[in-house]
C-alpha cells in the first residue's frame, strides 16, 4: 500500500522524529521504507537459516547460516511451515532479536532528543517460532501446564463455513497432539510471552529512569490472538474471541487511572487516538475513532462495537456483551460473553435473540473494499528504494 500514509510517516511529516526497531509493519524486508522513518533498525531474525528471497535484505545475497544441529528443536517436521518450531537457542538472552530491538529503543530513549519523537519498538514474539531463553521455559513446568478445554461437541452448532475455518491448518494441531507435545507447545508459547514481558519491562524501566517519562504516551498492543486448540484450531485464522481479542493498553499524561472497565474498542482506533492526544491535524478518512473520551472517563458512553473481517465478506462484531459472526453465505453465530466466555453455545438459531443479531448486523459494511495488491504486483528496486506497479507502470519512491 505505497500510497498510504502510515502512523510513523504521519508523525514524521508533522514535526516528529520518527524512530523504529524490530517488527513494525511486517517482518518482510522492504515493509519499513526510509520514507516512514528518520531512523530504523531492521528486525534480527532468530532463525536466519530459513530466510528466503522474500525475507532477505539486498545485502543478504542469498547466503544462509548453516542449519543448527538438532533443528527442528521441537522434534516435529511440519511440512507447511519451517517456522513451526519451539525451543531454546544456543545464545545469550541479549542476543535474541527481540532483545536487540529493545536495546535499540532504550539507546534512543537515553539520547537527548531535540524534537518530539515517535518511537516504535516491534517485538516479534509470541509469533512462531517460539524460541526463548531457558529461564522462561523453566517458569512453566510441564506437570503444571493446563491445556485448553475443548468439548467434543464444540463445533456441532457451528455453520459449515465456521467449521471450514476451524479445520484450516488442523494438521499442525493433529501433529502436536499425536506426538504428545501439546503441553510442550503451550509451555513454549507461555515462555515466549514471558520473554516478551521481560523485554517490555526493560523498555519501560528505561523510559521511567530517563527524561521523557512525564511527557510520553505509551501504547502497547498485540496484532492478533492465538488458538492453542480452542475450537479445535491451531493458529490465528478465525473470527472467534481467541484470535481477535488482544492486549491493548494506553498510558501517559492526562490519561485516567481508573480500574478495569470492559469496553469494545479496535486497533483501528490507535491512529486517530494518537492524533488527538498529540494534537496533530485530523485525518477524517481514517476508519477508527479516537479513544480520548474513554481515556478521560472509561465510563463515557461508547455505543461502538469492534469489527473484524477474515476472508472477504466474513465479519465478527464484538460489543461489550456479545460476539456476532456472519459468514459470506449468510450463516451466523452469536455468543453471550457474560454467560459463555468460551463461545461454546451458539445462540444464532434462538429466536429470542433476533433483535440482538439485528443490532449487531447493522455494523457490517454494505460495501466491501477491494483487497490491497499483493507483493507480487510490484517490482522492487532496492537501490533507489522504488516500487513499480506491474499493471499500471506507476513508480512509487520509498525515500520520498
C-alpha positions in Angstrom: 0.0 0.0 0.0 2.7 2.5 -1.1 0.3 5.5 -1.3 -0.9 5.2 2.4 0.5 7.5 5.0 1.3 5.2 7.9 1.3 6.3 11.5 5.1 6.8 11.8 5.1 8.7 8.5 2.3 11.0 9.5 4.1 11.9 12.7 7.3 12.4 10.8 5.6 14.8 8.4 4.1 16.7 11.3 7.4 17.6 13.0 8.2 14.5 15.0 11.4 12.5 14.9 10.3 9.0 13.7 12.3 6.1 15.0 11.7 2.4 15.0 13.2 -1.0 15.7 12.1 -4.6 15.1 8.8 -5.8 13.6 6.6 -2.8 12.9 4.6 -3.0 9.7 5.7 -6.6 8.9 8.8 -8.7 9.1 9.5 -8.9 5.3 12.3 -6.7 4.1 11.0 -3.6 2.4 8.0 -3.1 4.6 9.7 -0.3 6.5 11.0 2.1 3.8 13.0 5.2 4.5 10.0 7.5 3.9 8.5 6.1 7.1 11.4 6.7 9.4 14.1 9.1 10.4 15.9 6.1 11.7 15.0 2.4 11.7 16.7 -0.8 12.9 15.6 -3.8 10.9 14.4 -6.9 12.8 17.1 -9.5 13.5 15.7 -13.0 12.8 16.4 -15.8 15.3 16.0 -18.4 12.6 18.1 -16.9 9.8 18.9 -20.3 8.3 15.3 -20.3 7.0 15.5 -16.9 5.1 14.1 -16.8 1.7 14.5 -14.2 -1.1 11.1 -12.7 0.1 12.5 -12.1 3.5 16.1 -11.2 2.6 17.7 -7.7 2.5 19.5 -7.0 -0.7 22.8 -7.1 1.1 22.0 -10.7 2.1 22.8 -12.1 -1.3 21.2 -15.4 -0.8 23.6 -16.7 1.8 22.2 -18.5 4.8 23.8 -19.6 8.0 24.1 -23.4 8.4 21.0 -25.2 9.8 21.9 -25.7 13.5 22.3 -29.2 15.0 19.1 -30.6 16.4 16.7 -28.5 14.2 13.7 -28.5 14.4 14.2 -28.2 18.1 10.7 -29.4 18.9 11.4 -32.7 17.1 8.5 -32.2 14.7 8.8 -31.9 10.9 5.8 -29.9 9.8 5.8 -29.6 6.1 3.7 -26.4 5.8 6.0 -24.0 7.6 9.6 -24.0 8.6 8.8 -21.6 11.3 6.7 -24.2 13.1 9.2 -24.8 15.9 10.0 -24.0 19.5 12.9 -24.4 21.8 16.0 -22.8 23.4 18.7 -21.3 21.2 22.4 -21.5 22.0 22.9 -17.8 22.6 22.6 -15.3 25.4 19.4 -13.5 26.1 20.6 -10.1 24.9 21.4 -11.7 21.5 17.9 -12.7 20.8 16.3 -10.5 18.1 13.7 -9.0 20.3 16.2 -8.1 23.0 18.3 -6.4 20.4 15.3 -4.3 19.2 14.5 -3.3 22.7 18.2 -2.3 23.3 18.0 -0.1 20.3 14.8 1.6 21.7 16.5 2.0 25.1 19.5 3.6 23.5 17.2 6.0 21.7 15.5 7.0 25.0 18.8 7.6 26.6 19.8 10.2 24.0 18.8 13.8 24.2 16.0 14.5 21.7 15.8 17.8 20.0 12.3 17.2 18.7 9.2 15.5 19.9 9.5 11.8 18.9 7.5 8.9 17.7 9.3 5.7 18.8 8.0 2.2 17.7 9.6 -0.9 19.2 8.3 -4.1 17.5 8.7 -7.3 19.5 8.3 -10.4 17.3 7.2 -12.8 19.9 5.0 -14.7 20.7 4.9 -15.2 16.9 6.2 -18.6 15.8 8.9 -19.9 16.1 8.7 -19.9 19.9 12.4 -19.5 20.8 13.2 -18.1 24.2 16.0 -18.5 26.8 15.8 -21.5 29.1 14.8 -19.5 32.3 11.4 -18.6 30.7 10.6 -22.2 29.9 11.5 -23.0 33.5 8.7 -20.7 34.7 6.2 -23.2 33.4 7.0 -26.8 34.4 5.3 -29.3 32.1 3.5 -31.0 35.0 1.8 -27.7 35.8 0.7 -26.8 32.3 -3.1 -26.6 31.9 -4.4 -27.4 28.4 -7.4 -25.6 26.8 -10.7 -27.3 27.4 -12.1 -28.5 24.0 -15.6 -30.1 24.3 -16.1 -32.9 21.9 -19.3 -31.4 20.5 -18.0 -27.8 20.4 -18.3 -27.5 16.6 -21.7 -29.2 16.3 -23.6 -25.9 16.3 -21.1 -24.1 14.1 -22.1 -23.4 10.4 -20.1 -25.2 7.7 -18.1 -22.0 6.9 -17.0 -21.8 10.5 -16.1 -25.5 10.6 -14.0 -25.0 7.5 -12.1 -22.2 9.2 -11.6 -24.3 12.3 -10.2 -27.1 10.1 -7.7 -24.9 8.3 -4.2 -26.0 9.3 -5.6 -28.5 11.7 -2.8 -30.8 10.6 -0.5 -28.8 12.8 -2.8 -29.4 15.8 -3.1 -33.1 15.0 0.7 -33.4 14.8 1.1 -31.7 18.1 -1.4 -34.0 19.8 -0.4 -37.2 18.2 3.3 -36.6 19.1 2.4 -36.0 22.8 3.8 -32.4 22.6 0.6 -30.4 23.3 1.9 -29.3 26.8 5.3 -28.6 25.4 3.8 -26.3 22.8 1.8 -24.4 25.4 4.9 -24.1 27.6 6.8 -22.6 24.7 4.0 -20.1 23.9 3.9 -19.1 27.6 7.7 -18.8 27.7 7.7 -16.6 24.6 5.1 -14.3 26.3 7.1 -14.1 29.5 10.3 -13.3 27.5 8.2 -10.5 25.8 7.1 -9.3 29.2 10.7 -9.1 30.3 11.7 -7.0 27.3 8.8 -4.7 27.8 9.9 -4.3 31.4 13.4 -3.3 30.2 11.9 -0.7 27.9 9.5 0.8 30.5 12.3 0.9 33.1 14.4 2.9 30.7 11.6 5.3 30.0 10.9 5.8 33.7 14.5 6.4 34.5 15.1 8.9 31.7 13.9 12.4 31.0 10.8 11.6 28.8 8.5 9.7 31.1 6.3 12.6 32.1 5.6 13.7 28.6 5.2 10.4 26.7 2.1 8.5 25.7 2.6 4.7 25.8 0.6 2.3 23.6 1.1 -1.4 24.0 -0.8 -3.9 21.8 -0.6 -7.2 20.0 -1.7 -7.8 16.4 -3.8 -10.9 17.0 -4.7 -13.7 19.4 -3.8 -17.4 19.0 -5.6 -20.7 19.3 -3.8 -23.4 21.2 -6.6 -25.9 20.4 -9.7 -23.9 21.3 -12.4 -24.5 18.8 -10.2 -27.4 17.6 -8.0 -24.9 15.9 -4.3 -24.1 15.9 -3.1 -20.7 14.7 -4.9 -17.4 14.3 -7.2 -17.6 11.3 -10.7 -17.4 12.8 -13.4 -14.8 13.7 -13.7 -16.1 17.3 -12.6 -14.4 20.5 -9.4 -16.4 20.8 -8.0 -14.9 17.6 -9.5 -11.5 17.6 -9.1 -10.3 21.2 -5.7 -8.8 22.0 -3.8 -7.0 24.8 -4.2 -3.2 24.4 -3.1 -0.6 26.9 -2.7 3.1 26.7 -0.9 5.1 29.5 0.6 8.5 29.9 0.0 12.1 31.0 -3.7 13.1 31.2 -4.9 9.6 30.9 -7.3 8.2 33.6 -6.0 5.7 36.1 -9.5 4.2 36.6 -9.8 0.5 37.4 -10.6 -2.3 35.0 -13.5 -1.4 32.7 -14.6 -3.6 29.7 -15.2 -1.5 26.5 -15.3 -2.7 22.9 -12.6 -0.9 21.0 -10.5 -1.7 18.0 -6.8 -1.4 17.0 -8.2 0.8 14.2 -8.7 3.4 16.9 -4.9 3.7 17.7 -4.2 6.1 14.8 -6.9 8.7 15.5 -6.3 8.4 19.2 -2.7 9.3 19.0 -3.5 12.1 16.5 -5.8 13.7 19.1 -3.6 13.1 22.2 -0.6 14.6 20.3 -2.6 17.5 18.8 -1.8 16.6 15.2 -4.1 17.6 12.3 -7.1 15.3 12.0 -7.3 12.7 9.3 -11.1 12.3 8.6 -10.5 9.4 6.2 -9.4 7.1 9.0 -11.9 4.3 9.9 -11.1 4.2 13.6 -12.3 6.6 16.4 -10.3 8.5 18.9 -10.4 6.8 22.3 -9.6 10.1 24.1 -13.1 10.3 25.6 -12.7 6.8 27.2 -9.2 7.6 28.3 -10.5 10.6 30.2 -13.6 8.8 31.5 -13.7 5.0 31.0 -17.5 5.1 31.7 -18.2 7.5 28.9 -21.0 6.5 26.6 -19.5 4.3 23.8 -22.0 2.5 21.6 -19.5 1.3 19.0 -18.6 -2.4 18.6 -15.3 -3.7 17.3 -15.4 -5.2 13.8 -13.2 -7.8 12.4 -13.1 -9.2 8.8 -11.4 -12.5 8.0 -11.7 -13.5 4.3 -13.8 -11.2 2.1 -17.3 -10.6 3.4 -17.0 -12.5 6.6 -17.3 -10.5 9.8 -17.3 -10.6 13.6 -19.0 -7.8 15.5 -17.9 -7.7 19.2 -19.8 -5.5 21.6 -19.2 -5.4 25.4 -21.5 -8.4 25.9 -21.9 -10.2 22.6 -20.0 -11.6 19.6 -21.9 -11.8 16.4 -20.4 -13.6 13.4 -21.8 -13.6 9.9 -20.2 -15.6 7.1 -20.4 -14.8 3.4 -23.2 -17.3 2.8 -25.3 -15.5 5.5 -24.9 -18.2 8.2 -24.4 -16.9 11.7 -23.0 -17.3 15.2 -24.0 -15.4 18.4 -22.4 -15.7 21.8 -23.3 -14.1 25.1 -19.9 -13.4 26.8 -21.5 -12.7 30.2 -22.5 -16.4 30.3 -20.3 -18.0 27.7 -16.8 -16.6 27.6 -15.5 -19.7 25.8 -18.1 -19.3 23.0 -19.4 -22.9 23.4 -23.1 -22.2 22.9 -24.1 -20.6 19.6 -27.4 -18.7 20.1 -27.9 -17.6 16.5 -30.8 -20.0 15.9 -32.6 -18.9 19.1 -35.5 -16.6 18.1 -35.2 -14.8 21.5 -32.1 -13.1 20.2 -33.3 -12.0 16.8 -33.1 -8.3 17.8 -29.6 -8.8 19.2 -28.4 -10.1 15.9 -30.1 -7.2 14.0 -28.5 -4.7 16.3 -25.0 -6.1 15.6 -25.5 -6.9 11.9 -26.2 -3.2 11.2 -22.5 -2.5 11.8 -21.3 -4.8 9.0 -20.2 -2.7 6.0 -22.5 -2.8 3.0 -19.7 -2.4 0.6 -16.5 -4.4 0.9 -13.3 -2.7 -0.2 -11.1 -4.5 -2.7 -8.0 -6.1 -1.2 -4.7 -4.4 -1.4 -2.4 -5.6 -4.2 -0.1 -8.5 -3.2 3.7 -8.2 -3.1 3.8 -10.0 -6.4 2.0 -7.0 -8.0 5.2 -4.9 -7.7 8.7 -4.9 -9.0 11.1 -3.6 -6.3 14.4 -1.8 -7.0 16.2 -1.8 -3.6 19.0 0.7 -4.5 16.7 3.7 -5.1 14.0 2.0 -3.0 11.2 2.2 -5.5 8.2 0.0 -6.3 6.8 -0.3 -9.8 3.2 -1.5 -10.1 3.4 -4.1 -12.9 -0.2 -3.5 -14.0 -0.2 0.4 -14.2 3.5 1.1 -14.6 3.3 3.6 -11.7 6.5 4.0 -9.8 6.5 4.9 -6.1 9.6 6.3 -4.3 10.1 4.8 -0.9 12.6 7.5 0.0 10.2 10.4 -0.5 
